[in-house]
Amino acid sequence: MGALHIDGHEITVTRPDKILFPDGTSKGDLVGYYQRIGPWMLPHLEGRPLSMQRFPDGIEHEGFFQKAAASYYPRWIQTATVRKAGGTVKHVVCNDIATLVYLANQACITLHPWLSRADRPEFPDQMIFDLDPSGDEFAWVISAARALKDLLDAIELPAYLKTTGSRGLHIVAPLDRREDFEAVRAFAVELAQVVVAQDPAKYTLEQRKNMRGDRVFIDIHRNAYAQTAVAPYSVRPRADAPVACPIEWADLGRKQFRPDGVTVRMLLERLESGKDPWTKDPWKDFWRKPASLEQARAAFEKMHRQSR
């Protein structure tokens, strides 16, 4: 693979044949994937502080999370300094494909961006619900997702769906950044409580794992300052190199649907065949019409008044 020339920068890919995944996916494959998927991925990374999950020796060896940008990173890598407890931290901000490729060459397998942008870090531009199964009943995750979709539709909050590339699903609503994390999280709790009340035998807000039983945990706690969520199209450190993949709502009805069913190899094969990864990007319109939480809250309150 050698040196790549991207966005006016030269990036030397080191040890491209190094195997990072048990299925044989190499560092070169990872770099190639992120280079090719960049146009779909960057709109969900731009302007955001990143936490990076790195596995220099492959996923069968211990990896680590890296928040601070390393001092040896080239000067063209953009960064943002944000507050943390007791001080500040300088995060990488991935605004171009060159940065994405550079990080992949650092064996950064998974990118975890903030739910807010560095210019207004206290004000999220998305609300997220993380549906985490406690047992093996994935059908309950699907039913929880559909229940949340119905509720968000009723209050005119757009609901976008992605697999986590692991065991669960994320439902995400784009917001107009007019309210802070405290307000967003408080409203997310109210919405999740409605869904849990519909079937408390299947769904829960219980944070303690030993108290959940087999129920689906509807996690709203990512809606907080400095919290992250796996980026759309990001690779996960699991066997077969699955991808956290935006999907259509209709995909939930597909036979043998799995939250880790889309892999790097699958998308690379489609890209190398000259096709787009999808006939239609399910999240193409994600940032076009961010929603007003104020209007959604008013619709939610009206709905509750009418139901009494």
C-alpha positions as a LaTeX table, in Angstrom:
\begin{tabular}{lrrr}
\hline
Residue & $x$ (\AA) & $y$ (\AA) & $z$ (\AA) \\
\hline
Met1 & 0.00 & 0.00 & 0.00 \\
Gly2 & 2.92 & 2.34 & 0.77 \\
Ala3 & 2.34 & 6.09 & 0.78 \\
Leu4 & $-1.12$ & 7.49 & 0.17 \\
His5 & $-1.70$ & 11.04 & $-1.05$ \\
Ile6 & $-5.00$ & 12.30 & 0.35 \\
Asp7 & $-6.32$ & 15.86 & 0.75 \\
Gly8 & $-2.84$ & 17.22 & 0.01 \\
His9 & $-1.16$ & 15.08 & 2.69 \\
Glu10 & 1.16 & 12.09 & 2.38 \\
Ile11 & 0.37 & 9.22 & 4.74 \\
Thr12 & 2.68 & 6.22 & 4.90 \\
Val13 & 0.74 & 3.07 & 5.78 \\
Thr14 & 2.95 & 0.93 & 8.00 \\
Arg15 & 2.65 & $-2.85$ & 8.11 \\
Pro16 & $-0.50$ & $-3.03$ & 5.94 \\
Asp17 & $-0.43$ & $-6.85$ & 6.02 \\
Lys18 & $-0.68$ & $-6.97$ & 9.81 \\
Ile19 & $-3.77$ & $-9.00$ & 10.73 \\
Leu20 & $-6.07$ & $-7.14$ & 13.12 \\
Phe21 & $-9.12$ & $-9.44$ & 13.12 \\
Pro22 & $-9.45$ & $-13.22$ & 13.39 \\
Asp23 & $-11.20$ & $-13.38$ & 10.01 \\
Gly24 & $-8.00$ & $-12.12$ & 8.36 \\
Thr25 & $-8.97$ & $-8.46$ & 8.01 \\
Ser26 & $-5.67$ & $-6.58$ & 7.93 \\
Lys27 & $-4.59$ & $-3.06$ & 8.77 \\
Gly28 & $-4.46$ & $-2.40$ & 5.03 \\
Asp29 & $-8.08$ & $-3.52$ & 4.76 \\
Leu30 & $-9.02$ & $-1.21$ & 7.63 \\
Val31 & $-7.23$ & 1.76 & 6.04 \\
Gly32 & $-8.82$ & 1.01 & 2.67 \\
Tyr33 & $-12.26$ & 0.73 & 4.21 \\
Tyr34 & $-12.06$ & 4.05 & 6.03 \\
Gln35 & $-10.64$ & 5.77 & 2.94 \\
Arg36 & $-13.53$ & 4.50 & 0.81 \\
Ile37 & $-16.33$ & 4.96 & 3.34 \\
Gly38 & $-15.18$ & 8.47 & 4.29 \\
Pro39 & $-17.74$ & 10.40 & 2.20 \\
Trp40 & $-20.61$ & 8.67 & 4.04 \\
Met41 & $-18.96$ & 8.80 & 7.45 \\
Leu42 & $-17.50$ & 12.31 & 7.66 \\
Pro43 & $-20.81$ & 14.21 & 8.07 \\
His44 & $-21.20$ & 12.38 & 11.39 \\
Leu45 & $-17.63$ & 13.16 & 12.57 \\
Glu46 & $-16.99$ & 16.73 & 11.46 \\
Gly47 & $-16.46$ & 19.21 & 14.26 \\
Arg48 & $-16.71$ & 16.63 & 17.05 \\
Pro49 & $-14.16$ & 15.70 & 19.70 \\
Leu50 & $-13.24$ & 12.03 & 19.26 \\
Ser51 & $-12.36$ & 9.19 & 21.58 \\
Met52 & $-10.38$ & 6.52 & 19.74 \\
Gln53 & $-10.38$ & 2.80 & 20.46 \\
Arg54 & $-7.04$ & 1.38 & 19.34 \\
Phe55 & $-5.73$ & $-2.18$ & 19.01 \\
Pro56 & $-2.09$ & $-1.97$ & 17.82 \\
Asp57 & $-1.64$ & $-5.76$ & 18.09 \\
Gly58 & $-5.09$ & $-6.71$ & 16.80 \\
Ile59 & $-8.37$ & $-7.27$ & 18.61 \\
Glu60 & $-7.24$ & $-10.56$ & 20.15 \\
His61 & $-4.83$ & $-8.54$ & 22.27 \\
Glu62 & $-5.67$ & $-5.82$ & 24.76 \\
Gly63 & $-6.54$ & $-2.46$ & 23.26 \\
Phe64 & $-7.07$ & 0.93 & 24.84 \\
Phe65 & $-9.11$ & 4.12 & 24.60 \\
Gln66 & $-7.30$ & 7.31 & 23.69 \\
Lys67 & $-8.88$ & 10.71 & 24.23 \\
Ala68 & $-5.98$ & 13.15 & 24.00 \\
Ala69 & $-4.34$ & 13.83 & 20.64 \\
Ala70 & $-0.79$ & 12.47 & 20.70 \\
Ser71 & 2.07 & 14.97 & 20.53 \\
Tyr72 & 3.55 & 13.17 & 17.51 \\
Tyr73 & 0.44 & 13.59 & 15.35 \\
Pro74 & 1.14 & 15.75 & 12.28 \\
Arg75 & 0.26 & 19.41 & 12.59 \\
Trp76 & $-2.44$ & 19.17 & 9.93 \\
Ile77 & $-4.55$ & 16.93 & 12.21 \\
Gln78 & $-7.22$ & 19.24 & 13.61 \\
Thr79 & $-7.91$ & 19.27 & 17.33 \\
Ala80 & $-10.26$ & 20.90 & 19.85 \\
Thr81 & $-9.54$ & 21.65 & 23.49 \\
Val82 & $-12.52$ & 21.07 & 25.77 \\
Arg83 & $-13.00$ & 21.08 & 29.51 \\
Lys84 & $-12.79$ & 17.99 & 31.68 \\
Ala85 & $-12.84$ & 17.48 & 35.43 \\
Gly86 & $-9.86$ & 19.38 & 36.79 \\
Gly87 & $-8.66$ & 20.84 & 33.51 \\
Thr88 & $-8.86$ & 20.43 & 29.76 \\
Val89 & $-8.10$ & 17.82 & 27.11 \\
Lys90 & $-7.18$ & 18.24 & 23.44 \\
His91 & $-9.15$ & 15.83 & 21.29 \\
Val92 & $-8.70$ & 14.93 & 17.63 \\
Val93 & $-11.43$ & 16.30 & 15.36 \\
Cys94 & $-11.84$ & 14.29 & 12.14 \\
Asn95 & $-12.90$ & 16.67 & 9.38 \\
Asp96 & $-11.37$ & 14.94 & 6.36 \\
Ile97 & $-10.52$ & 11.57 & 4.87 \\
Ala98 & $-6.79$ & 12.10 & 5.43 \\
Thr99 & $-7.37$ & 12.21 & 9.20 \\
Leu100 & $-9.60$ & 9.14 & 9.01 \\
Val101 & $-6.88$ & 7.22 & 7.15 \\
Tyr102 & $-4.13$ & 8.45 & 9.49 \\
Leu103 & $-6.07$ & 7.19 & 12.51 \\
Ala104 & $-6.74$ & 3.83 & 10.84 \\
Asn105 & $-2.99$ & 3.48 & 10.29 \\
Gln106 & $-2.64$ & 4.00 & 14.06 \\
Ala107 & $-4.83$ & 0.86 & 14.45 \\
Cys108 & $-7.73$ & 3.02 & 15.58 \\
Ile109 & $-10.49$ & 0.53 & 14.88 \\
Thr110 & $-13.48$ & 2.33 & 16.38 \\
Leu111 & $-14.28$ & 6.04 & 16.48 \\
His112 & $-16.48$ & 7.36 & 19.29 \\
Pro113 & $-17.52$ & 10.99 & 18.61 \\
Trp114 & $-19.26$ & 13.30 & 21.06 \\
Leu115 & $-22.96$ & 14.04 & 20.69 \\
Ser116 & $-22.07$ & 17.73 & 20.49 \\
Arg117 & $-19.64$ & 19.76 & 18.39 \\
Ala118 & $-16.54$ & 21.45 & 19.72 \\
Asp119 & $-17.84$ & 24.97 & 19.02 \\
Arg120 & $-20.80$ & 24.45 & 21.42 \\
Pro121 & $-19.88$ & 21.39 & 23.49 \\
Glu122 & $-22.68$ & 21.87 & 26.06 \\
Phe123 & $-25.40$ & 21.75 & 23.39 \\
Pro124 & $-25.96$ & 18.38 & 21.70 \\
Asp125 & $-27.19$ & 18.16 & 18.14 \\
Gln126 & $-28.64$ & 14.69 & 18.62 \\
Met127 & $-30.58$ & 12.64 & 21.14 \\
Ile128 & $-29.72$ & 8.95 & 21.35 \\
Phe129 & $-31.41$ & 5.85 & 22.73 \\
Asp130 & $-29.13$ & 2.82 & 23.10 \\
Leu131 & $-31.13$ & $-0.42$ & 23.12 \\
Asp132 & $-29.01$ & $-3.00$ & 24.91 \\
Pro133 & $-30.28$ & $-6.59$ & 25.23 \\
Ser134 & $-29.69$ & $-8.32$ & 28.55 \\
Gly135 & $-30.39$ & $-11.79$ & 27.19 \\
Asp136 & $-30.61$ & $-13.52$ & 23.83 \\
Glu137 & $-34.09$ & $-12.26$ & 22.92 \\
Phe138 & $-33.23$ & $-9.85$ & 20.10 \\
Ala139 & $-36.89$ & $-9.71$ & 19.06 \\
Trp140 & $-37.44$ & $-7.60$ & 22.19 \\
Val141 & $-34.84$ & $-5.10$ & 20.97 \\
Ile142 & $-36.72$ & $-4.82$ & 17.68 \\
Ser143 & $-40.06$ & $-4.32$ & 19.45 \\
Ala144 & $-38.51$ & $-1.65$ & 21.72 \\
Ala145 & $-37.11$ & 0.13 & 18.65 \\
Arg146 & $-40.50$ & 0.13 & 16.94 \\
Ala147 & $-42.22$ & 1.40 & 20.10 \\
Leu148 & $-39.75$ & 4.28 & 20.33 \\
Lys149 & $-40.18$ & 5.02 & 16.62 \\
Asp150 & $-43.97$ & 5.24 & 17.04 \\
Leu151 & $-43.57$ & 7.63 & 19.96 \\
Leu152 & $-41.03$ & 9.85 & 18.19 \\
Asp153 & $-43.22$ & 9.93 & 15.08 \\
Ala154 & $-46.18$ & 11.02 & 17.22 \\
Ile155 & $-44.28$ & 14.06 & 18.53 \\
Glu156 & $-42.61$ & 14.75 & 15.16 \\
Leu157 & $-39.07$ & 13.95 & 16.19 \\
Pro158 & $-37.18$ & 12.31 & 13.30 \\
Ala159 & $-35.93$ & 8.84 & 14.22 \\
Tyr160 & $-32.88$ & 7.35 & 12.52 \\
Leu161 & $-31.76$ & 3.80 & 13.12 \\
Lys162 & $-28.35$ & 2.13 & 13.15 \\
Thr163 & $-26.96$ & $-1.18$ & 14.26 \\
Thr164 & $-24.20$ & $-0.98$ & 16.84 \\
Gly165 & $-22.12$ & $-3.64$ & 15.11 \\
Ser166 & $-22.42$ & $-5.48$ & 18.41 \\
Arg167 & $-25.62$ & $-6.70$ & 20.14 \\
Gly168 & $-27.98$ & $-3.74$ & 20.06 \\
Leu169 & $-29.47$ & $-0.83$ & 18.16 \\
His170 & $-29.21$ & 2.95 & 18.36 \\
Ile171 & $-32.12$ & 5.29 & 17.64 \\
Val172 & $-30.95$ & 8.85 & 17.03 \\
Ala173 & $-32.84$ & 12.12 & 16.54 \\
Pro174 & $-31.01$ & 15.17 & 15.10 \\
Leu175 & $-31.53$ & 18.36 & 17.16 \\
Asp176 & $-31.12$ & 22.08 & 16.50 \\
Arg177 & $-28.65$ & 22.67 & 19.39 \\
Arg178 & $-30.91$ & 25.09 & 21.25 \\
Glu179 & $-31.06$ & 23.10 & 24.49 \\
Asp180 & $-28.28$ & 21.75 & 26.70 \\
Phe181 & $-27.53$ & 18.19 & 27.69 \\
Glu182 & $-29.50$ & 18.39 & 30.93 \\
Ala183 & $-32.69$ & 19.30 & 29.06 \\
Val184 & $-32.12$ & 16.71 & 26.34 \\
Arg185 & $-31.43$ & 13.92 & 28.82 \\
Ala186 & $-34.46$ & 14.84 & 30.95 \\
Phe187 & $-36.74$ & 14.60 & 27.91 \\
Ala188 & $-35.12$ & 11.34 & 26.79 \\
Val189 & $-35.94$ & 9.90 & 30.22 \\
Glu190 & $-39.60$ & 10.88 & 29.85 \\
Leu191 & $-39.81$ & 9.27 & 26.43 \\
Ala192 & $-38.08$ & 6.09 & 27.58 \\
Gln193 & $-40.41$ & 5.85 & 30.59 \\
Val194 & $-43.41$ & 5.81 & 28.25 \\
Val195 & $-41.97$ & 2.88 & 26.30 \\
Val196 & $-41.01$ & 0.96 & 29.45 \\
Ala197 & $-44.53$ & 1.44 & 30.82 \\
Gln198 & $-45.96$ & $-0.22$ & 27.70 \\
Asp199 & $-44.24$ & $-3.53$ & 28.55 \\
Pro200 & $-42.17$ & $-3.48$ & 31.77 \\
Ala201 & $-41.64$ & $-7.23$ & 31.49 \\
Lys202 & $-39.51$ & $-6.65$ & 28.37 \\
Tyr203 & $-38.01$ & $-3.16$ & 28.79 \\
Thr204 & $-36.22$ & $-1.40$ & 31.63 \\
Leu205 & $-34.36$ & 1.75 & 32.61 \\
Glu206 & $-32.47$ & $-0.14$ & 35.33 \\
Gln207 & $-28.76$ & 0.67 & 35.14 \\
Arg208 & $-27.63$ & $-2.23$ & 37.34 \\
Lys209 & $-27.10$ & $-5.27$ & 35.15 \\
Asn210 & $-27.94$ & $-7.72$ & 37.91 \\
Met211 & $-31.39$ & $-6.12$ & 38.22 \\
Arg212 & $-32.38$ & $-6.18$ & 34.55 \\
Gly213 & $-33.08$ & $-9.88$ & 34.15 \\
Asp214 & $-33.62$ & $-10.60$ & 30.45 \\
Arg215 & $-35.12$ & $-7.18$ & 29.72 \\
Val216 & $-33.89$ & $-4.69$ & 27.12 \\
Phe217 & $-32.08$ & $-1.78$ & 28.75 \\
Ile218 & $-33.14$ & 1.52 & 27.18 \\
Asp219 & $-30.01$ & 3.53 & 27.89 \\
Ile220 & $-30.42$ & 7.32 & 27.71 \\
His221 & $-27.24$ & 8.13 & 29.67 \\
Arg222 & $-25.14$ & 8.86 & 26.59 \\
Asn223 & $-27.06$ & 12.14 & 26.43 \\
Ala224 & $-24.53$ & 13.95 & 28.63 \\
Tyr225 & $-21.50$ & 16.19 & 28.28 \\
Ala226 & $-18.38$ & 14.37 & 27.01 \\
Gln227 & $-20.28$ & 11.11 & 26.47 \\
Thr228 & $-19.84$ & 9.39 & 23.12 \\
Ala229 & $-21.56$ & 6.94 & 20.80 \\
Val230 & $-19.99$ & 4.72 & 18.17 \\
Ala231 & $-19.86$ & 6.61 & 14.87 \\
Pro232 & $-22.04$ & 5.53 & 11.96 \\
Tyr233 & $-19.99$ & 3.26 & 9.66 \\
Ser234 & $-17.35$ & 2.70 & 12.36 \\
Val235 & $-15.75$ & $-0.73$ & 12.63 \\
Arg236 & $-16.16$ & $-2.64$ & 15.89 \\
Pro237 & $-13.44$ & $-4.73$ & 17.58 \\
Arg238 & $-15.24$ & $-8.04$ & 17.18 \\
Ala239 & $-14.68$ & $-11.16$ & 15.09 \\
Asp240 & $-15.50$ & $-10.64$ & 11.38 \\
Ala241 & $-14.97$ & $-6.85$ & 11.70 \\
Pro242 & $-18.63$ & $-5.80$ & 11.90 \\
Val243 & $-19.68$ & $-2.21$ & 11.23 \\
Ala244 & $-22.06$ & 0.07 & 13.13 \\
Cys245 & $-24.33$ & 0.56 & 10.15 \\
Pro246 & $-27.19$ & 2.99 & 9.43 \\
Ile247 & $-30.19$ & 1.03 & 8.22 \\
Glu248 & $-33.74$ & 1.58 & 7.05 \\
Trp249 & $-36.57$ & 0.89 & 9.47 \\
Ala250 & $-37.87$ & $-1.73$ & 7.07 \\
Asp251 & $-34.64$ & $-3.69$ & 7.59 \\
Leu252 & $-35.88$ & $-4.74$ & 11.02 \\
Gly253 & $-38.34$ & $-7.02$ & 9.26 \\
Arg254 & $-35.69$ & $-8.80$ & 7.21 \\
Lys255 & $-35.32$ & $-12.49$ & 7.89 \\
Gln256 & $-32.09$ & $-13.29$ & 9.78 \\
Phe257 & $-31.47$ & $-9.60$ & 10.55 \\
Arg258 & $-28.54$ & $-9.19$ & 12.96 \\
Pro259 & $-27.06$ & $-6.07$ & 14.58 \\
Asp260 & $-23.57$ & $-7.27$ & 13.64 \\
Gly261 & $-24.48$ & $-8.54$ & 10.19 \\
Val262 & $-22.70$ & $-5.86$ & 8.10 \\
Thr263 & $-18.92$ & $-6.30$ & 7.95 \\
Val264 & $-15.88$ & $-4.51$ & 6.52 \\
Arg265 & $-15.38$ & $-7.25$ & 3.94 \\
Met266 & $-19.00$ & $-7.03$ & 2.84 \\
Leu267 & $-18.82$ & $-3.26$ & 2.28 \\
Leu268 & $-15.37$ & $-3.40$ & 0.65 \\
Glu269 & $-16.61$ & $-6.00$ & $-1.83$ \\
Arg270 & $-19.52$ & $-3.75$ & $-2.74$ \\
Leu271 & $-17.28$ & $-0.69$ & $-3.06$ \\
Glu272 & $-14.72$ & $-2.55$ & $-5.15$ \\
Ser273 & $-17.47$ & $-3.75$ & $-7.48$ \\
Gly274 & $-18.02$ & $-0.11$ & $-8.42$ \\
Lys275 & $-21.27$ & 0.18 & $-6.51$ \\
Asp276 & $-22.23$ & 2.50 & $-3.69$ \\
Pro277 & $-22.51$ & 0.75 & $-0.32$ \\
Trp278 & $-26.26$ & 1.36 & $-0.49$ \\
Thr279 & $-28.71$ & 2.19 & $-3.25$ \\
Lys280 & $-29.81$ & 4.92 & $-0.84$ \\
Asp281 & $-27.90$ & 6.10 & 2.21 \\
Pro282 & $-30.40$ & 5.66 & 5.07 \\
Trp283 & $-28.92$ & 8.68 & 6.85 \\
Lys284 & $-28.47$ & 10.91 & 3.81 \\
Asp285 & $-30.92$ & 13.52 & 5.14 \\
Phe286 & $-29.89$ & 13.25 & 8.79 \\
Trp287 & $-28.54$ & 16.81 & 9.15 \\
Arg288 & $-30.93$ & 18.57 & 6.77 \\
Lys289 & $-33.79$ & 19.20 & 9.18 \\
Pro290 & $-32.65$ & 19.14 & 12.83 \\
Ala291 & $-35.63$ & 19.08 & 15.16 \\
Ser292 & $-36.76$ & 21.50 & 17.83 \\
Leu293 & $-36.92$ & 19.91 & 21.24 \\
Glu294 & $-39.28$ & 22.66 & 22.36 \\
Gln295 & $-41.82$ & 21.72 & 19.70 \\
Ala296 & $-41.43$ & 18.00 & 20.42 \\
Arg297 & $-41.94$ & 18.61 & 24.12 \\
Ala298 & $-45.11$ & 20.62 & 23.45 \\
Ala299 & $-46.45$ & 17.81 & 21.26 \\
Phe300 & $-45.58$ & 15.26 & 23.95 \\
Glu301 & $-47.41$ & 17.24 & 26.64 \\
Lys302 & $-50.46$ & 17.68 & 24.38 \\
Met303 & $-50.51$ & 13.95 & 23.67 \\
His304 & $-50.47$ & 13.19 & 27.39 \\
Arg305 & $-53.25$ & 15.67 & 28.14 \\
Gln306 & $-55.43$ & 14.05 & 25.50 \\
Ser307 & $-54.77$ & 10.56 & 26.87 \\
Arg308 & $-55.97$ & 11.42 & 30.38 \\
\hline
\end{tabular}
